[in-house]
Amino acid sequence: MPLRKEDNMLTYDQYLSMGENIKYEIIDGELYNMSPSPSVKHQTIAKELVTEFNIYLRGKKCEVIPEIDVSLEGLEDVTKIREWVRPDISVICDKSKKKENHIAGAPDLVIEILSKSTAQKDKVTKFNLYKNSGVKEYWIVDPAYDLIEVYLLENKEFVKKGTFSKQDKVKVNIFDDLFIDLDLIF
């Protein structure tokens, strides 16, 4: 649920000073509280996806990072960042985007796992934010139905490549030879 902060918008350095247990996103001036913690199923799906990406990416230039703050504008100076998101899973292939506490710039692939409180934000607000910032591939995981929707950025628009279920293998389009067996995920 967003909370409007009109006059004194929180900067990222102020947010960092609040402590590690405080988790917020700020999107277009809206402050989104990231608590309570996700469900066990949500976390299990995230763990399995991260495992599959880690196995494939070991020794390669790209890296999978769960739950990290991302400045999609690519800002490095924490005193200037006024908008950031915290995707469930990010794949980063440009290591120069990795900063001490955040990623500065669009990840190559973002995965969001829906919950009741985040579904609209993930399917609309973040969908458009990721598209406009140049995320190459966006997955929306629906744990209620064990489905994954895959979108690819083509001509500055997300194009849906399909909806996949537990019996499917999903092609990770930013890589030539990675397919993830969803039976291992759900």
N, C-alpha and C positions, 0 to 999 in steps of 0.2 A: 504494500500500500504506500503510495507516494505521500510525502509531506512537503508542502510548498515552503521554500525558504526565500522570501522576497528580497529583503534588504541586504543581509550579510551572508552571501553565498559562501559556503564552506570551501576552502581550498584543499588540495590533496595533502599538503604538509600539515595543515590543521587536523585533518582526518587522521593522519598517521600518528599524531601526538595523542590521540584519544585512547590508544592501546590496541593490542592484538585481538581482543575479544569483541571489538566493535566492528561490524561489517555493514557498510553502506555502498550503494551505487548512486551516482548523480547523473541523470540523463535529462538534458534540456531544462535544467533548473529544478528538476524534481528530485527530492531526496528519497531513496528507496531503502527501507530497512531490510536487511538480509536475514533476519531471524524470525522465527525460531529455526533450528537446524532442519535440514531436509530429512525426509523419511529414510528408513533403512533400505527400502527398495531403490530409492533414488541414489543413495550412496553406493549400493551394491552395483548398480548399472554403471555408475561413474567409475568405480574401481575396476570393473571388467573391461570397460572401454580403454581406460588408461593402460591397463596391462597389455591389451592387444597392440596398442600404439607403441608402447615401450619396447615390446619384443621386436616389432618391425623396425623401429627407428634406432635401435642400439647400433652404435658405430656410424650412423649417418649424420648428415648436417642438420636435419630438422629435429625438433624436440617437442614432446607433449608436456604440457604444464596444467595441472588441475587448479581451479579456483585461485586465479591470480588477477590482481587489478590491472586493467588495460585502459590506457589513454589512447583512444582511437585516433585522435588528432595527431598523435606522434610526439606530444610534448614530453620533454625530459625534465624540465625545471618544475619540481613539485610545488613551488609557490605559484605557478601559473596554471596548473591543471585545475579546472573547475567542472570537468565532466569525466567520469570514468565508469566502467562496467566491470563486473566480475563474472566472466563466463564460467560454466561448470568445467569445461575442458577447452584448452587452446592448443593448437599446433603452430609452432613458430619455426620458420626456416631461416630467417635473418637474425642471427644471434646478436647483432648490434642493437636490436630492439629491446633486449633484456637489460633492465636497469635494476637497481638494488631492491626496490619494492614494487615495481610494476613493469608492464610491457608498454613501450612507447611506439605505437603504430598498430595497424591492423594485423591480427594473426592471419595465417594462411587458411586455417580451418578453425571454426568455432562450433562447439557442441553445447546446446542448452537442453537440460532435462527438465521437463515440465513438472510443476506442482500446482495445486489449486490456486495458490496465491501468486504464482508467476506466469501462468499460462498466457494471459493476454499480453503482458509485457514482452514475453519471449516471442510470441507469434506476430506481434504488430510493432511495438516500439523498437525492440532490439532487432527484429527482422530488418526494418528500414534503416536503422543505425548501422548495422553490419553491412548492409548493401551499399549504403552511401559512403562508407569508409573504405571499401575495397576488399572486404573479406572474400576470399576466392570460393570458399565452400562453407555452407552452414547446414548443420544437422539439428533438427528438433526431435527430441526423443520423448515419446509419450509412454510413461511407465504404466498408466492405467490400462492401455490396450496393447502393450508390447510392440509399439510401432516406432519407426524412424522415418521422418521426411527428410529428403536430401535436396538441397538447393545449390546450384552453381551460378557464379557471377558470369554473365554473358552480356556484353554491350551495356555495362553498368546497371543491369537488372538481374535479380535472382530468378532463375528458371528452375522449376521443380523437375527433378530427374526421377522422382519416384517415391513411393511409400513402401517401406519394407517391413516384414514381420519376422517372427521368431524362426521360421523355416527358411529364410532367405540368407544369402550372402550379399553384403553391401560392398560395392566398389568405392574405395576412397579415391576420388577423382583427382586429387592433387598429386597422387603417386601413380606410377604406371602399373605396379604389380601388387597392390595391397587390397585384399578383400577380407572383410570381417564377417565371420560366421555368427549370425545373431542368436543362434541357439546357445552360444557361449556367453552371450550378454544378458539374455532374458532367462 
